[in-house]
Amino acid sequence: MKSDRKLGDEWTEWDGNLDQYANNVETGKRLFLSLSVGSIFLLAAGVMLVWYLIEPRVQQISALFATIFKISLYGLIVFVFLMFLQTVLSIITHRNLLIRFGKKSYSITFLTPMILTMGKKLGVSYDRIGNSFIKVSNSLILSNKWKVSCSKILILLPRCLRLPMQKQIIAIAKKYQCLIFTVPGGELARKLIAEHKPLAVIGIACERDLLSGIRDVHHIPIIGIPNQRPEGPCKNTTVDLSKIEEAIRFFIGSDLQVPTGQVHTAIS
């Protein structure tokens, strides 16, 4: 029932149906990558159709311009396909082979809005696509090597986590001296990131919130850990604690000594 919980940002349109969570949304990276291939083909078909429709008019303006424009359009398709190949190779080889402009890397995840639309048309649930997206995104983060100070790692918890589990995660954060906050939604999460300027983020939330947050924050590596929702969304959720500590140790380097001391916490 919706009345016994406070819905998060991404669940405001939820109809209260708990049956849809009887089935596990857990899936692999192949779902997102398969939908990526479909999106690329649709994009290519759309580009070629547009060119077919406008080519006669462009040829009338300038044959040279028409040739340059045609090469540019086909070059765009090839570029997107190469971006997909580099994303897949980065995942397979565990090495960052992504296209870079300045300090920013680009992967096929930029097609996510199109992939979500395609998935909806094919009857694939938003949450399953989100779960697959998070696995792809995490794999790309894991293809890099990081040496981040513990105090520069920010852990974000959803308010719907069971209280005993929140306390266990706080204990893990205290062990490593990480920042940790409980946030009710994406807006506050973005505010905390802007305020504390972490060098890495570990987000625990539902697939919907994680997908939205990872897409909104481009300049900081984020490892997303989906929660489990045995009673439906936004109520008494759980999470695999081992994955949180693994993410921390990945960012700091597993060879680094675990620090002792206090941790900044804010559970609201």
C-alpha positions in Angstrom: 0.0 0.0 0.0 1.2 3.5 -0.8 -0.1 5.1 2.4 2.4 3.3 4.7 5.5 4.7 3.0 7.0 8.0 1.8 7.8 7.7 -1.9 11.1 8.9 -3.3 11.5 11.2 -6.3 11.4 8.4 -8.9 8.4 6.6 -7.5 5.8 9.4 -7.4 3.8 7.8 -10.2 3.8 4.3 -8.6 0.4 2.8 -8.6 0.8 0.9 -5.3 1.0 -2.5 -7.0 3.4 -4.8 -5.0 3.0 -7.8 -7.4 5.5 -6.4 -9.8 8.3 -6.8 -7.2 7.6 -10.5 -6.7 9.9 -11.0 -9.7 13.6 -10.2 -9.3 14.7 -7.2 -11.5 18.3 -8.5 -11.3 19.8 -8.9 -14.8 23.1 -8.7 -16.6 25.0 -6.2 -18.7 23.8 -7.9 -21.9 20.3 -6.3 -21.6 21.6 -2.8 -21.7 24.2 -3.6 -24.4 21.7 -5.4 -26.6 19.3 -2.4 -26.4 22.3 -0.2 -27.2 22.8 -2.1 -30.5 19.1 -1.7 -31.3 19.3 2.0 -30.5 22.3 2.4 -32.8 20.6 0.7 -35.7 17.5 2.9 -35.1 19.7 6.0 -35.0 21.4 5.0 -38.2 18.1 4.3 -39.9 16.8 7.6 -38.8 19.9 9.5 -40.1 19.7 7.7 -43.4 16.0 8.4 -43.8 16.5 12.1 -43.1 19.4 12.3 -45.6 17.2 10.5 -48.2 14.5 13.1 -47.8 16.7 16.2 -47.8 19.5 15.1 -50.3 17.8 16.5 -53.4 17.4 19.9 -51.9 20.9 20.0 -50.5 22.3 18.9 -53.9 20.5 21.9 -55.4 22.2 24.3 -53.0 25.8 22.8 -53.4 27.1 19.5 -54.6 30.2 20.0 -52.5 28.2 20.8 -49.4 26.0 17.8 -50.0 29.1 15.5 -50.1 30.6 17.0 -47.0 27.2 16.7 -45.1 26.7 13.1 -46.2 30.2 12.1 -45.1 29.6 13.9 -41.7 26.3 12.0 -41.2 27.8 8.6 -42.0 30.9 9.5 -39.9 28.5 10.2 -36.9 27.1 6.7 -37.3 30.5 5.1 -37.4 31.6 7.2 -34.4 28.7 6.0 -32.3 29.3 2.3 -33.3 33.0 2.7 -32.4 31.9 4.2 -29.1 29.8 1.0 -28.5 32.8 -1.2 -29.4 35.1 0.7 -27.0 32.5 0.4 -24.2 32.3 -3.4 -24.7 36.1 -3.8 -24.9 36.5 -1.7 -21.7 34.2 -4.1 -19.9 35.8 -7.2 -21.3 39.4 -6.2 -20.8 38.9 -4.3 -17.5 40.9 -1.4 -19.1 39.6 2.1 -19.9 39.5 2.3 -23.7 36.8 4.9 -23.9 37.0 7.9 -26.1 38.2 11.0 -24.2 37.9 14.7 -24.7 40.0 16.5 -22.2 39.4 14.9 -18.8 36.0 13.4 -19.7 35.4 9.9 -21.0 32.5 9.1 -23.3 30.7 5.7 -23.5 27.5 4.4 -25.1 25.6 5.2 -22.0 24.8 8.6 -23.5 22.1 6.7 -25.5 20.3 5.8 -22.2 17.1 8.0 -22.9 16.7 6.2 -26.3 17.4 2.8 -24.7 14.8 3.4 -22.0 12.2 4.4 -24.7 13.0 1.3 -26.8 12.8 -0.9 -23.7 9.4 0.5 -22.8 8.2 -0.3 -26.3 9.5 -3.8 -26.1 7.9 -4.3 -22.7 11.1 -4.4 -20.7 10.7 -2.9 -17.2 12.4 0.3 -16.4 14.0 -1.3 -13.3 15.5 -4.2 -15.2 17.1 -1.8 -17.7 18.3 0.3 -14.8 19.8 -2.7 -13.1 21.7 -3.6 -16.4 22.7 0.1 -16.8 24.2 0.2 -13.3 26.3 -3.0 -14.0 27.6 -1.4 -17.3 28.4 1.9 -15.5 30.1 0.1 -12.6 32.2 -2.0 -15.0 33.4 1.2 -16.7 34.3 2.7 -13.4 36.1 -0.5 -12.4 38.1 -0.3 -15.7 40.1 2.6 -14.1 42.5 2.5 -11.2 41.8 4.9 -8.3 43.7 6.1 -5.3 41.2 8.2 -3.4 41.6 9.4 0.2 39.0 7.8 2.5 37.8 11.2 3.6 37.0 12.1 -0.1 34.6 9.1 -0.5 31.0 10.0 -0.1 28.5 7.2 0.7 24.8 8.1 0.1 22.1 6.0 1.7 18.3 6.0 0.9 16.0 6.8 3.8 14.0 3.6 3.2 16.9 1.3 4.5 16.1 -0.7 7.5 17.5 1.0 10.6 19.7 -1.9 11.7 21.2 -2.0 8.2 21.9 1.8 8.3 23.8 1.3 11.6 25.9 -1.4 10.0 26.8 0.7 7.1 27.7 3.6 9.4 30.0 1.3 11.2 31.7 0.4 7.9 32.0 4.1 7.0 33.5 4.8 10.4 36.0 2.0 9.9 37.3 3.7 6.8 36.6 7.4 7.8 34.3 8.0 4.8 31.6 10.6 4.6 28.1 9.2 4.8 24.6 10.8 4.5 21.1 9.6 4.2 19.2 11.5 1.5 15.5 11.5 0.6 16.1 12.0 -3.1 18.3 13.1 -6.0 18.1 16.9 -5.4 19.7 16.7 -1.9 22.2 14.1 -3.2 23.4 16.6 -5.8 23.6 19.3 -3.2 25.7 17.2 -0.9 28.1 16.4 -3.8 28.4 20.0 -4.7 29.0 21.0 -1.0 31.5 18.3 0.0 33.2 17.9 -3.4 34.0 14.2 -3.0 36.4 12.4 -5.4 34.3 9.3 -5.5 30.7 8.4 -4.6 29.1 5.1 -3.5 25.3 5.3 -3.9 22.9 2.8 -2.4 19.4 3.2 -3.8 16.8 1.7 -6.1 17.7 1.3 -9.8 15.6 4.3 -10.7 17.3 6.7 -8.4 20.8 5.3 -9.2 20.2 5.6 -13.0 19.0 9.2 -12.6 21.9 10.1 -10.3 24.7 8.5 -12.4 23.4 10.3 -15.5 23.2 13.7 -13.7 26.7 13.5 -12.1 29.3 13.2 -14.9 32.5 14.5 -13.3 32.8 12.1 -10.3 33.1 8.3 -10.4 30.0 6.6 -8.9 29.6 3.0 -8.0 25.9 2.2 -7.7 24.7 -0.6 -5.4 21.0 -1.4 -6.0 18.9 -2.1 -2.8 16.6 -5.0 -2.4 12.9 -4.3 -1.9 11.2 -7.3 -0.3 8.2 -5.1 0.7 8.1 -3.0 -2.4 9.8 0.4 -3.0 10.6 3.0 -0.3 10.0 0.8 2.7 12.3 -1.5 4.8 14.8 -2.0 2.0 18.0 -4.0 2.4 21.4 -4.1 0.6 24.4 -6.4 0.3 26.9 -4.9 2.9 29.9 -6.7 1.4 29.5 -4.8 -1.8 29.8 -1.5 0.1 33.1 -2.4 1.6 34.3 -3.8 -1.7 33.5 -0.5 -3.4 35.4 1.5 -0.7 38.5 -0.7 -0.9 38.4 -0.4 -4.7 38.5 3.4 -4.6 41.2 3.6 -2.0 43.2 0.6 -3.3 43.0 -2.7 -1.5 46.7 -2.5 -0.5 46.1 0.6 1.6 45.9 0.3 5.4 42.5 0.8 6.9 42.5 4.0 8.9 40.9 4.4 12.4 39.1 7.4 13.7 35.8 9.2 13.5 33.5 9.5 10.5 31.2 12.4 9.6 27.7 11.1 9.6 24.3 12.6 9.0 21.3 10.3 9.2 18.1 12.2 8.7 
